[in-house]
C-alpha cells in the first residue's frame, strides 16, 4: 500500500502550494465563522461587557508570537514547524522540547476540532427531535465520523484539501456575518458601557486571554508545509501572520458587536441551543436560521479537521525522518503520495483523546472545553522555546534585536500567563484536571521521543530545515 521515501515532502505536492493557497488553508483551518460564533460568547462569560479588552490582549499576544516565528520562516525551509526552527539556534537536542509540545498539541487540537463538530451537529440533530444526539455514544460516533472524513480528504493530497477546506470555511462566514449584524441591530452596540474605563476588570481580562488563546493556538502550523510551498521564504511568513492579523481583527469586531446580545442572552432563560443558534433566535432571525447555523458550522468545522490532519501528518513525518518516531510513519500512499500512516496516527490518537474526555464529562461542551484547555497548555512550551530562539537569532544576525526581544517577551509572557491563570483560578471539574494533566502528557511524549531516538541512533538530527547559507542572512526579509 505504501513505500518509505527519504524525502521529507511528499513528492506529489512538493512546491505546488502558492501564496494564496497556503494562506487560504492557514485561515480556513481556523474556520473564521466558528471563532466569530464562540469567541465573543466565551469572552463575555469571562470579562463581561468589557470582553473587547480580552480580545485585544489575546490578539496582541498572538501577533507577538507570530513576529518571533517570522524571522525563522524567512531563513529556513522546514517540514517540522517550530520543531525544525528550534535546532537552528539551540542545537539538535533542543528539538525534543518543541517536538513533544507540538506532537501532543497537534493531536489534542485535532481532537478538540472533532469536539466542536459534535457540539454543532448534536445541536442541529436535537432541533430535529433527535434528543439522543447529545448522548456520549452519539457524540463518539460523530467524533469518529468527522475524523474519518478528514483523513479521506487529506489522503487525496494538499490540492484537494485546500479546495475543500476553503470552500467549507467560506460557506459559513456569510451566515455568521448575518447573525452578528442582526444581533448588533437588535440590541445596539452599547459602546458607552463597553468602553467605560472604570468597568474594566483586569482579572476578567486576563481570564479572557486564557480562553481566547484557544482560538489561535497552532496558527503557525502552516510552516510544516514549507517544503511543499513555492517560494516558502516569502510565502510562509505571510501565511503565518494572516491568522492573527485577519482573524484577530474579525474576532475583535464580532466581540464588540455581539457583546450586548450575549449579555442579554445570559440574563435570559436557559436554552439547549448552541451559543450562535441562541444568538440568532434572540436577534429575531427565527429557529430555522438557528438550525441552519448549527448545520453550517458543523460542516464548516471539517475545514479545521482537514487542515490539522494535514499539518499533524507532515509533522509526524518530519519526526519519523529524524528518528524521533518509527520510520514507518514516513510511508507514502502509492497512488496519492500522501503520508497515510501519519494521517491515520494523528486522527486515531485525536479520536482517542476526545473519546476519553467524553467518557469522563457530563456534557459535550464540558468535554470540548477540557480538551481545549489541554491543547493550549501542551502547546505553550513550544511557543516559549521559539520566543527565546527568536532573541538568539536576532542577536546573531544583529538585526531587529529590540523588536524581536519585545515580541518574544510579550508573546512568551502571554502564553505563560494562560497557564498560570488556569492554575491560579481553576475552571470547573473535570476541566481543572487538564491543567495538571498537560505537564504529565508533555513528559510522557518527551520521554517517548527520546527513547525512540536512542533506539534509532539518530538523536534529533535531520535535514528538515534548509537555509540559503550556513548562517542567517545578513540582509533580512522578515516582516
Secondary structure, DSSP 8 states (H G I E B T S, - for coil): -EEE-S-SS-TTTTT-B-HHHHHHHHHHTT-HHHHHHHHHHHHHHHHGGGHHHHHHHHHHHHHHHHHHHHHHHTTEEESSTHHHHHHHHH-GGGHHHHHHHHHHHHHHHHHHHHHHHHHHHHHHHHHTT-GGGGSHHHHHHHHHHHHHHHHHHHHT-HHHHHHHHHHHHHHHHHHHHHHHHHHHHHH---HHHHT-GGG--HHHHHHHHHHHGGGTTTGGGGGGGGGGBTTHHHHHHHHHHHIIIIIHHHHHHHHHHHHHHHHHHHHS---SS-HHHHHHHHTT-HHHHHHHHHHHHHHHHHHHHHHHHHHHHHHHHHHHHTTSS-GGGGEEETTT---HHHHHHHHHHHHHHHHHHHHT-SSHHHHHHHHHHHHHHHHHHHHHHHHHHHHHHHHHHTSSHHHHHHHHHHHHHHHHHHHHHHHHS--STTHHHHHHHHHHHHHHHHHHHHHHHHHHT-SS----EEESSSS--SS----
